[in-house]
Structure formats: C-alpha cells, structure tokens
Amino acid sequence: MHRTIRSFALAALCTLTSLPAQNAAAQDPARERHDGVPRGTVTEGVWRSEVFAGTIRQYWVYVPAQYDGVAPAAVMVFQDGHAYVAENGDFRVPIVFDNLIAAGEMPVTVGVFVNPGHVSEKLPDKPGWAGKPNNRSFEYDRLSDQYVRFLNDELLPEVGRTVKLTQDPRNRAICGISSGGICAFTAAWQRPDVFTKVLSHVGSFTDIAHGASRLEGGHNYPSLIRKTKQLDKVVKPLRVFLQDGSHDLDNEHGNWFLANQQMAAALRWAGYDYKAEWGEGGHDGKHGGAILPDSLRWLWRDWREQEGR
C-alpha cells in the first residue's frame, strides 16, 4: 500500500512540474510554417513485404530541401506513419523537420513514415486509423527482431535506391506512438547497430502479449534492461526519450503511465542516456506533438560532433 501511494505521489509531482513546459511547448514556433524556410518534399509509396508475408502497407518519404545527393542523410523512421506525416495533425513532422534542419538543430534527415501492414491483397478503403490495420499488434507489440528486419532488409534499402541514407546507427532514429512506441524501442533494443535513437509517445510497455504463454509483452522490458546490465554487464548504446501522461490507459493489459515510469526507472538505474517527459494527458498525440521540437532537439543534440563538424 505504501509503495502504491508513493508511486502515485511521484506521478503527480512529475505532472505538476512538467505542465509549464507543456504549455510553453504548445507555442513552439518550430510547429508552424514560416516564410523563407526551405520545404522538403513528401512522396507516397506502397510496399508488399516478404518479412511479413502477405501484407501490404502505405509509406511516405520526406526528403529535406537541404539534401544534396552527395552526403548520406540521417534517417528517422516513424511507425503509424500517417499520424506523423500529416501537416494538420498533432505531430506535423515535415513542418518541424523543415524548421529544425534550417536552424541547424538537427542534421539533414530523411523521414520514413510507415503504416502497419494489412494481411490483404489491397489496401483498405479508409486510410489511417479508420482502416484498422489488422497486422499492427503482431508487428508492433512483440519483443522480436522481425520488425527491424523488415525495415533494415526491405524498406530502408528501397528508400536508399533514390536517397543516400547513412549507415551510422548514431544518425538513425526511430519513433512511434502507443504500440508504435514500444515497436521503436524494440527495433533499437534488438539491433542497436541499426538504430540508436528512440522517441516513444505514450508507449505500450504493457502486457499486450503474443504467444501461448501470454507473457511476451512489453511489461518485461524494465526487467530486461536491469538484468542485461546486471548479468551481461551490457548497457546498449541507446538514447531514449519517453513521453506519457497521467491520464493514459489503465486496462486489462496494464497501466500505461506506470509502465512508462518503470521504463524510465530501469533506464536510469542501468545508466542509459534517456529523458522522460510526463504530462497530464491521455492516450493521444497532443502532448507528444506539442513537445516534438524539443524532443528532437534533445535526441539530436550532438549531431555535429557525430558527423565530425
């Protein structure tokens, strides 16, 4: 009982201390279009996967105006890509990328926005969330290397046919919301040689299990992080930004806010480069979108050193 009271007290404290930052971030000018800022281009594609056999999905590629075709660009992948690529949504990534790249606050970065797969011969009639992608949980919630293999072996090489992408994992980031957030962490955890930067919005680090044991869910990550440090003496070269709110989901799979706090505590204990930003929001992209520019500034804060500039 005492531990439960203390946990919620800490949650309340985190909420109170982060509210001013949350309100200020909502006005971040990097979330709006500005005259004179070069605009990148966005193209759309459709992909039929072999790693996820029988699936079809939409994806979009953002190429910044500063990409010169000579130097390899940094790359950042977004799960549930439709939610991040939309310029009138919570995240507005193309607008934020345009502004931060122009300001030198992040490198010249190609954005790859990937929707979950549909086990189907064709895309659903309705796009985005309304299409109810039927392979989403299978791809996103499992603690396996299958999704990062899909990206590394299939989709990124396809994007790389027309845009030069860096192979340096320090300049490769991955982001997602909800199950897409845990998917982002899983990709980097499984393959830190592919991605080292992770941005999770209201990540589902809960027991949305796949498998007969019902135990394969993301609630295992705090223990895995701790035991990998204790038993294997390994701290993976990851940089992780976690965002969540005190009114996130609480259901049969777990409590999302508590699960994210457990992740933050494990990352802190194990000595990871991480940051956690708590608000009072629910299971949506409002807070994550409001602080996206600062999240990216933190994630890419030393990009010039990594590129030798």
N, C-alpha and C positions, 0 to 999 in steps of 0.2 A: 504493500500500500504506500509506504513512504517513497519508494522508488517511482511509483506511478505519479504521485503528486509532484515530486521533484522534476520529473520529465516534462510534465505539462507546464510547470512553472518556468523552466528553461525555454520551452517553446514560446510562451507568452512574452518573455523577455526579448527573445530574438525577434518576434513580431514587432514589438514596440520600438526597438532600436533600428529596425530596417524601414519603418514607414516613411520617415522624412526622405530617405534616399529613394524609396519607391516613387513618391510623389514628384521629386525633382527629376527622376529619370524619365517620367512620362513626358516631360517637356524637352528631352534631349533633342537638339536640332539635327542630329545625325539621322533621326527618323523621318525627316521631311526632305522633299526635293528643294534644291537651291540652284538658282541661275549660275551658270559658269562652271558647275561641277560636271565633269565628263561622265556620260552614261554608258554603262555596259550594255551588252545585248543578251537576250534570253531566247534560246531555241528549244523546241519540244521534240521528244522522240518517244518511241515505243520499243520495249525490249521483251523478247521471249527468252527466258532463262533456261540453261541446262542444269545449273546447280539446283535450282528449284524447278524441277522438271514439270512441264505442263502449265507454267504460269505465264501471264502477260502483265505488263505494267507500263505506266507512263513515267517519263523522267524529263527533266529540264536541265539545261546547262547555261549558266551565266558566265560570260567572258567579259572581264573589265576592259574599259576603253584603253587602259594603260598597257595591256598585254601586247608585246611587240613581236611575238612569234619566234623570238631568238632565245631568250632566257626562259627556262622552265618556270611555270607559275606554281605558287602554292595552291592547295586544293582543300575544299571543305565540303563534306557530304552531309546532306540533311535527309533524315527519314521523314515519311509523310510529307513529301516534298511540296505538294500543292499548298499546304498550310504556310510554308516558309517563303515560297517564291511569289505569292500574291502581294502586290503592292498596296492593296487596300485591306490587308489583314492585320493580325496582331504583330507579326514579325517584320514584314516588309524588307526582307533580306537584300534584294537588289538595290534598294534605296540606301540602306545602311552601308552595304559594301561600297557603293559609289562614293559616299561621303568619307568613310574611314580610309579607303585607299587613297583618295585625293588628298586627305590630310596627313598621310604618312603614318597613320595609327595602326595599320595592318599592311601586310605585303600585297602585291598584285596576286589576287586569289581567284581561282575559278571555283564557282559554286556548282555543285551537282545535287539536284533535288530529286529524290527517288520516292515514288509511291510504292506501297506494298503490292505484292503480286495477287492476281486473281487466278484461281485454278479454272481456266476457261479458254476458249478459242478466241474470244474477243473481249475487249474492254467493256465494263458495264455502261449502261446508257447514261447514268448520272455520274458526274465526276466527284473526286474528293471523298469526304466522309460519307456523303449520301450514297456513294457506290458500294459501301460496306465491303471493303476488300477482304475476301474470305481466307486469304493466307497470311494475314497480318500477324496474328498472335503466334502462329507457327514460326514465322521468320524472326519476329522481334523478341519474344519472351523466353526463348530457350537459351541456356548457357552453353552454346556450342559455337564452333568456328564456321558454321555453314554460311551465315550471312556475310561475314567478312571475306570468305572465299568468293562469294557471288560478286562482291564489289571489286576485289583485287584481281580476280581471274577473268571476269567478264565485263562489267560495266565501265570501270576506270580505263582499261585498255581500249574500249570502244571510244570513250571520250578522248583518250590520248591519240587517236588517229587524226584528229583535227586540231588539238590543242596540246602543247607540250606541258606535261604535268611533272612536278618534282617527284623524285623517288625518295627524298629525305623525309623520314617519318616525323621529324620535328616540325616540318612545314605542311603536315597533313592532319586535318582536324575532322571531327565527326560530331553531329548534333542530332537531337531528336526530342520529341515531346511524348510523355506518358510511356507507353511500351517502346516507342521510338527512342526515348531517353535511355532506357536500360539497354536497348539494342546498340546504341552508340558506345556505351561503356563496355559492353561485351565484345564488340569489334576490337576496341583498343586493348582490352584485357587479354584477349586471345592472341592478338597479333600487334604487339607494340612496335614491330618492325614495319608496320603499315600505317598505323595511326598512333600519335602520342597525345593529341589534344582532344578533350571531350567536353561537350556542353550538353547538359541534361536539364530539360524543363519538365517539372512535375514527374520525374522518372518513376517507373513502376518497379521499384525494388521490393516487390512483394511476391507472394506465392501464387502467381499465375502459372501453375505447373503444367508441364507436358511430360507425359510418361506414366507408366502404371504405378510407380511409387508415389506420385503426387508430391514429390519433394525436390523437383529440379528447378524450382522458381528462383527469382532474383533475391528473395529473402536470405539466400545463402551467401551473398556477396560480402557482407560485413565480416563473417567468419572466415571466408576465403582470403580476404585481404589480410586479416590478422594472422591466420595460420601460414600463409605464404611467407610473411615476414618472419614469424617465429620458427617455423620448421625448415623452410627452404632458404632462409636468410636473403630473400629477394624482395626488393621494392622496385616495381616496374617503372620505367621512365615515362610516366604519365603525368599530364597536367589536367585537372578535373575541376569543372565549375558545375555546382549543383544549385538549382533553384527550386523552391517549393513554397507552399503557403499553408497556414494553419487550418484552412477550411478545405483542404484536399480530401480525397475519398477515404472512407472508412467502411469497408465491406467484408465479404467472406474471404477475400484474398489478403486482407491486411489493412493497416493504416498507413497511407502513403506518406504523410508528414513524418510520422515516427520512423518509418523505414528510411527516408532520406536523411534524417538526423543520425540514424545508426550508421549509414554510409559515411557521413561526414566525420563521425567519431572514429570510425575504423581507419579512414584515410589519414586523419590527424595522428592517431596512435602509431600508425605504421610509417609516418614521415613522408607522406606524399605531398606534392605541390598541388594544393587544392584550395578552393574557395567556395563557401556556401552562402547563399543569399536567401533569407527567409522573409516572406511577407504574410499577409492575412488572406490571400486569395484562395480560389478553389482549383478544380482540375481543368484548367484552361490556359491559354497563352497570354493573358493580359499582363500579368506581372513580368513574365519572361520576355515578352515583347517590349515592354517599357524599358527594361534594363539591358536589352540586347546590345546596344552600342557599347556600354561599359563592360558587359560580359566579354565581348570580342576584344576590346582594348586590353583587358586583363589576360585573356588567353594568348594574344599575340604580342604581349608587351615587350619581348626581347627579340622580335623577328629580325631586326637589323643585325644583331650580333650573330644570329644563326645563319644569316645569308652573307656574313662577312663584310657588312657595310659600316 
